[in-house]
Amino acid sequence: MIRANEHYTKLKASYLFSDIARRVAAFSKENPHRDIIRLGIGDVTRALPSVCIDAFHRAVDEMASDTTFRGYGPEQGYDFLRSSIAHVDFQSRGVTIEADEIFISDGAKCDTGNIQELFAGDITIAIPDPVYPVYVDTNVMAGRTGENSEGRYGGLVYLESTAANGFVPALPDKPVDLIYLCFPNNPTGATATREQLKLWVNYAREHKALILFDAAYECFIRDASLPHSIFEIEGANEVAIEFRSLSKSAGFTGTRCAFTVIPKKCRVFDGQGSPVALHPLWLRRQSTKFNGVSYPVQRAAEAVYTPEGQRQCTELVDYYLKNAALILERMTALGFTCAGGRNAPYIWIKSTMDSWALFDLLLAKAGVVCTPGSGFGKCGESYIRISAFNSYENVEKALDRIGTALS
């Protein structure tokens, strides 16, 4: 008898963003002539940088000739892209990361979900709250949690991120084995200082723990005092894995290219307490289960790391930061307490209403889609997240509508 993975039955009925899509679709069906402005899901809206498009075309042309055609590529990514990332994103900042410590993939979401295959099933996991739902759900699927009760899963250690701690959680009050961190944060837009990250690195070293550091939004950092990578912290290369994505930095949400950094010094431990290097484990996993990112996509990604590519991507990100600044300004003026919006594309907005109730109100009265904070965890209740990913004109229009709806 073939049996189901019963851990899936612990999951909530639907994924947060699927639930949002369902509600928006139902509203659109009932109001077919209503113009809807989407500031919910963090999907970019501007075209790919022209330097990437040019590289795409050249690579596609190569695929049209027998002499330049490419078949299977290396599962871990082509050297030309890995070397470019290592130089521009790390070595130029004084961070010692080598090209072969970088693994190219089709998305940070995939990697943050798949990486947990490398760890034992009975480890203790620390999860921030609020948090990107994929971190939690993939561990539920893997059987590392108990049942969901009152919005939280048994067996997880929740790290509360609140206004009181600036949405940067405190260290756990008991030993944990695996720690998820994301800065700039999704959904709160909070950033972490070097001193704050140093506390986490020291904790991981002391407790033989591992940090999974999601840096998908590092391109939005404009404050020179803030670290772009956890590997800027001394000792992090022994206790951390970093995930990055070109989705927001270069508009690759529909093109799919990301990478995971696993230093050769990074380790976990076997049952006897002896260190086990993670780098060869991930290499083995990717070689077995992943066929790599397509050649044209990797050539387009390589173009991001040229001087012109960096200029165009900075311009792209600055556009969204301008949107974020406007949202922060206008929502604050409406009397809301807000976080984020600086060094991050998300604005985390405190309300006196239930988060889904405010979502429904803004959809019905303003035709604006946001993201209810409760979908990110118990600490997200009474918050909404507004994304800066849309045109400046649409953001202005949405804020005008919100002001009218709430007046």
C-alpha positions in Angstrom: 0.0 0.0 0.0 1.5 3.3 -1.1 1.2 5.8 1.8 1.2 9.6 1.9 3.8 11.7 3.7 1.4 12.5 6.6 3.6 15.5 7.7 2.0 17.4 4.8 -1.3 17.2 6.7 0.1 19.4 9.4 0.4 22.3 7.0 -2.1 25.1 6.9 -4.7 24.7 4.3 -2.9 26.9 1.8 0.3 28.7 1.2 0.0 32.4 2.2 0.5 33.8 -1.3 -1.8 31.2 -2.8 -4.5 32.3 -0.4 -3.9 35.9 -1.4 -4.1 35.0 -5.1 -7.4 33.1 -4.5 -9.0 36.1 -2.7 -7.9 38.6 -5.3 -9.2 36.3 -8.1 -12.6 36.0 -6.4 -12.8 39.8 -6.0 -11.8 40.4 -9.6 -14.5 37.9 -10.8 -17.1 39.8 -8.8 -15.8 43.2 -9.8 -14.5 42.7 -13.4 -14.1 46.4 -14.1 -12.2 47.3 -11.0 -8.6 48.3 -11.5 -6.4 46.4 -8.9 -3.0 47.6 -7.9 -0.8 44.8 -6.5 1.6 45.8 -3.7 1.4 42.4 -2.0 3.7 39.6 -3.4 7.3 40.7 -3.8 7.4 40.4 -7.6 9.3 43.0 -9.6 7.6 44.9 -12.4 10.3 46.6 -14.4 12.1 45.0 -17.4 15.4 43.2 -17.2 18.5 45.5 -17.5 19.4 45.9 -21.2 22.9 44.5 -20.6 21.2 41.3 -19.5 18.9 41.2 -22.5 21.9 41.7 -24.8 23.8 38.8 -23.1 20.7 36.6 -23.4 20.5 37.2 -27.1 24.1 36.4 -27.7 23.8 33.2 -25.6 20.7 32.1 -27.5 22.5 32.7 -30.8 25.3 30.4 -29.5 22.7 27.7 -29.0 21.7 28.0 -32.6 25.1 26.8 -34.0 26.7 23.4 -33.6 30.1 24.9 -33.0 28.9 27.0 -30.0 26.0 24.9 -28.7 26.0 24.0 -25.0 24.4 20.8 -23.6 24.5 19.8 -20.0 26.4 22.3 -17.9 28.0 21.9 -14.5 25.4 21.4 -11.9 27.1 23.9 -9.6 27.2 26.6 -12.3 29.6 27.8 -14.9 32.9 29.1 -13.8 32.4 32.4 -15.6 29.4 33.3 -13.4 30.8 31.9 -10.2 34.0 33.8 -10.6 32.2 37.0 -11.3 30.0 36.7 -8.2 32.9 35.9 -6.0 34.9 38.9 -7.2 32.1 41.5 -7.2 29.8 40.5 -4.3 32.5 39.3 -1.9 36.2 39.8 -2.7 35.7 43.4 -3.6 34.3 43.9 -0.1 37.2 42.2 1.5 35.4 38.9 2.1 37.3 35.8 1.3 34.8 33.7 -0.7 36.2 31.6 -3.6 34.3 30.8 -6.8 34.0 27.1 -6.1 32.2 27.9 -2.8 29.3 29.4 -4.8 26.5 27.2 -6.2 24.3 28.6 -8.9 20.6 27.7 -8.7 17.2 28.6 -10.0 16.0 30.4 -6.8 16.8 31.1 -3.2 13.4 29.8 -2.3 14.3 26.4 -3.7 17.7 26.4 -1.9 16.4 27.4 1.5 13.9 24.6 1.2 16.2 22.0 -0.2 19.2 22.7 2.2 17.4 21.0 5.1 18.0 17.6 3.4 21.5 17.8 4.7 20.6 17.8 8.4 19.4 15.2 10.8 15.7 14.8 11.4 15.8 15.4 15.1 17.7 18.8 15.3 16.3 21.8 17.2 15.4 24.6 14.8 15.1 28.3 15.6 12.7 30.3 13.4 12.1 34.1 13.6 8.5 35.2 13.9 7.3 36.8 11.7 9.1 34.9 8.9 9.1 33.9 5.3 6.7 30.9 5.3 9.0 28.6 3.2 11.4 28.2 6.1 8.7 26.8 8.3 6.7 24.8 5.8 9.7 22.9 4.4 10.6 21.7 7.8 7.0 20.7 8.5 7.1 18.7 5.3 10.3 17.0 6.4 8.8 15.9 9.7 10.9 18.1 12.0 7.9 19.7 13.8 4.8 18.7 15.8 1.3 19.8 15.1 0.2 23.4 14.5 -1.5 24.8 17.5 -2.7 28.5 17.7 -0.5 29.4 14.8 2.7 27.7 15.8 4.2 24.3 15.3 5.4 22.2 18.2 9.1 21.4 18.2 10.2 24.8 16.8 11.9 27.5 18.8 10.3 30.8 17.8 12.4 34.0 17.9 10.0 36.8 18.3 10.7 39.9 16.2 8.7 42.8 17.5 8.8 46.6 17.6 10.4 46.3 21.1 13.5 44.7 19.7 13.5 46.6 16.4 12.4 43.4 14.7 15.8 41.8 15.3 15.2 38.8 17.5 17.2 38.1 20.6 19.4 35.0 21.0 17.4 31.9 22.0 17.3 31.2 25.7 18.2 27.5 25.2 20.5 25.7 22.8 19.4 25.3 19.2 21.1 23.5 16.3 19.8 25.4 13.2 19.0 29.1 13.0 17.2 30.9 10.2 18.0 34.6 9.7 17.0 37.0 7.0 18.4 40.6 6.7 17.3 42.9 5.2 14.2 41.2 6.6 11.2 39.8 4.8 8.6 40.8 5.9 9.6 43.5 8.4 12.2 45.4 6.3 14.5 45.4 9.4 18.3 45.4 9.0 21.0 44.0 11.3 24.2 45.7 12.3 27.6 44.0 12.4 27.4 43.9 16.2 24.1 42.1 16.1 25.2 39.5 13.5 28.4 39.0 15.5 26.3 37.9 18.5 24.6 35.2 16.3 27.9 34.0 14.9 29.4 33.8 18.4 26.3 31.9 19.5 26.6 29.4 16.6 30.3 28.8 17.3 29.7 28.3 21.0 26.7 25.9 20.6 28.0 24.1 17.4 25.0 25.5 15.6 24.5 26.5 12.0 23.0 29.7 10.6 21.1 29.8 7.4 21.4 33.4 6.3 19.0 34.7 3.6 20.5 37.8 2.0 18.1 38.0 -0.9 17.5 41.7 -0.3 21.1 42.9 0.4 21.1 44.9 -2.8 18.7 47.4 -1.1 21.2 48.3 1.6 22.4 51.9 1.1 23.7 52.5 4.7 27.5 51.9 4.4 27.6 50.8 8.0 25.4 47.8 7.4 26.9 44.4 6.4 25.7 43.0 3.0 26.9 39.5 3.9 27.2 37.4 7.1 30.6 36.5 5.9 31.7 40.0 6.7 31.6 38.8 10.3 34.8 37.0 11.6 34.2 33.3 12.0 31.0 33.2 10.0 32.6 31.0 7.3 32.6 28.1 9.8 29.0 28.4 11.0 26.9 30.0 8.2 25.5 29.4 4.8 24.3 32.4 2.7 21.5 32.5 0.1 21.3 35.2 -2.5 19.1 35.9 -5.5 19.1 38.0 -8.7 15.3 38.2 -8.5 15.2 41.6 -6.9 18.7 42.9 -7.7 18.3 42.4 -11.4 14.6 41.6 -12.0 15.2 37.8 -12.5 11.9 36.7 -10.8 10.7 35.2 -14.1 14.2 34.3 -15.4 15.3 32.3 -12.3 18.8 32.6 -11.1 20.2 32.6 -7.6 23.1 31.2 -5.7 24.1 29.7 -2.3 27.4 30.2 -0.7 28.9 27.3 1.4 32.4 28.0 2.5 34.7 24.9 2.7 35.3 25.6 6.4 31.6 25.4 7.1 30.7 22.3 9.2 28.1 20.2 10.9 28.7 17.2 13.2 28.1 13.5 13.1 26.6 11.4 15.8 30.0 11.2 17.6 30.5 15.0 17.5 33.1 14.9 14.8 33.0 17.8 12.3 31.6 17.1 8.8 32.2 19.5 6.0 29.0 20.8 4.4 30.5 21.9 1.0 30.9 18.3 -0.4 27.4 17.3 0.9 25.7 20.1 -1.0 27.8 19.4 -4.0 26.7 15.8 -3.9 23.1 16.7 -3.4 23.1 19.2 -6.3 24.9 16.8 -8.6 22.3 14.1 -7.9 19.1 16.2 -7.9 19.7 19.3 -10.0 20.8 19.7 -13.6 21.9 23.3 -13.3 20.6 26.7 -14.6 20.4 27.1 -18.4 23.4 28.5 -20.2 21.6 31.6 -21.6 20.3 32.5 -18.1 23.8 32.2 -16.6 25.2 34.4 -19.4 22.5 37.0 -18.6 23.4 36.8 -14.9 27.1 37.2 -15.7 26.2 40.5 -17.3 24.9 41.8 -14.0 28.5 41.7 -12.7 29.9 43.9 -15.4 30.4 47.6 -14.6 27.5 48.5 -16.8 25.4 45.8 -15.3 26.1 47.0 -11.8 25.1 50.5 -12.9 21.9 49.4 -14.4 21.0 47.2 -11.5 21.7 50.0 -9.0 19.3 52.2 -11.0 16.7 49.5 -10.9 16.9 49.0 -7.1 17.0 52.8 -6.5 13.7 53.0 -8.4 12.0 50.6 -6.0 13.7 52.3 -3.0 12.0 55.6 -4.1 8.7 53.7 -4.1 9.5 52.4 -0.6 10.3 55.9 0.7 7.0 57.2 -0.6 5.0 54.4 1.0 6.8 54.9 4.3 6.2 58.7 4.2 2.5 58.5 3.2 1.5 55.6 5.5 3.2 57.4 8.4 1.3 60.5 7.6 -1.9 58.5 7.8 -1.1 57.8 11.4 0.4 54.3 11.1 3.5 53.1 12.9 5.8 51.7 10.2 9.1 49.8 10.0 11.2 49.1 7.0 11.2 51.2 3.8 14.8 52.1 4.3 17.5 49.7 3.0 14.6 47.3 2.2 11.7 47.1 -0.3 9.1 46.3 2.3 7.1 48.4 4.7 5.8 46.7 7.8 2.7 48.6 9.0 1.0 48.3 12.4 -2.8 48.4 12.5 -5.5 48.2 15.1 -7.3 45.8 12.9 -7.0 42.1 12.2 -4.5 41.7 9.4 -6.8 39.8 7.1 -9.6 42.2 7.8 -7.4 45.1 6.8 -6.4 43.2 3.7 -10.0 42.7 2.7 -10.8 46.4 3.5 -8.0 47.7 1.3 -8.9 45.3 -1.5 -12.6 46.1 -1.4 -12.5 49.9 -0.9 -9.2 50.8 -2.5 -8.5 48.1 -5.0 -5.1 47.6 -3.5 -3.5 44.3 -2.6 -1.2 44.1 0.4 0.0 41.1 2.4 -1.6 40.3 5.8 1.1 40.0 8.5 -0.5 37.0 10.2 0.5 34.9 7.2 4.1 35.4 8.4 3.5 34.2 11.9 1.8 34.9 15.2 3.9 38.1 15.7 2.6 39.4 12.4 -1.0 39.7 13.6 -2.4 43.3 13.3 0.4 44.1 10.7 0.3 44.3 6.9 3.2 44.3 4.6 3.2 46.7 1.6 5.7 46.0 -1.2 7.5 48.6 -3.2 7.5 46.5 -6.3 5.4 48.4 -8.8 5.6 51.5 -10.9 6.0 54.8 -9.0 2.7 56.0 -10.7 0.8 53.0 -9.4 2.3 53.4 -5.9 1.1 57.0 -5.8 -2.3 56.0 -7.0 -2.5 53.2 -4.5 -1.6 55.5 -1.6 -4.2 58.0 -2.7 -6.8 55.3 -2.7 -5.7 54.0 0.7 -6.0 57.5 2.1 -9.5 57.9 0.8 -10.6 54.4 1.9 -9.4 55.0 5.5 -10.5 58.6 5.8 
